[in-house]
């Protein structure tokens, strides 16, 4: 999302989101730290979805 995203589009996205909110940079920090750490050294080929449940809701 950007500042120029139309409000009607933002509202539609929020209605489809299970969490009912937009993600923040702070909510992305944990996975970024994990992926940058040695804790993720053995992890390969994964898709990590951070979307507040957006993909769970059917279109």
C-alpha positions in Angstrom: 0.0 0.0 0.0 1.1 3.5 -0.6 -0.1 6.9 0.4 -1.7 7.3 -3.0 -3.8 4.1 -2.7 -7.5 5.0 -3.1 -9.4 4.7 0.2 -12.0 2.4 -1.4 -9.3 -0.1 -2.2 -7.8 0.1 1.3 -11.3 -0.6 2.8 -11.8 -3.6 0.5 -8.4 -5.0 1.5 -9.2 -4.6 5.2 -12.6 -6.3 4.8 -10.8 -9.4 3.3 -8.1 -9.5 6.0 -8.7 -11.8 8.9 -6.8 -9.6 11.2 -8.6 -6.5 10.0 -5.5 -4.4 9.8 -2.6 -3.5 7.6 0.8 -4.9 8.5 3.4 -2.6 9.9 7.2 -2.6 9.6 7.4 -3.5 13.3 5.4 -6.7 12.6 7.9 -7.7 9.9 10.9 -7.3 12.2 10.7 -10.7 13.8 10.9 -12.8 10.6 13.6 -10.5 9.2 15.8 -11.0 12.3 15.1 -14.8 12.2 16.1 -15.0 8.5 19.3 -13.0 9.1 20.3 -15.1 12.1 22.0 -18.5 12.3 18.7 -19.9 13.5 17.6 -20.1 9.9 20.8 -21.7 8.5 19.2 -25.1 7.8 16.0 -23.5 6.3 15.7 -23.7 2.5 13.1 -23.1 -0.1 10.3 -21.8 2.1 7.5 -19.3 1.4 6.8 -17.3 4.5 3.4 -15.5 4.3 3.0 -12.4 6.5 -0.3 -11.1 5.4 -2.6 -10.9 8.5 -4.7 -13.8 7.1 -5.4 -12.1 3.8 -4.8 -15.3 1.8 -7.1 -17.3 4.1 -10.2 -15.3 3.0 -11.8 -16.6 -0.3 -12.1 -14.1 -3.1 
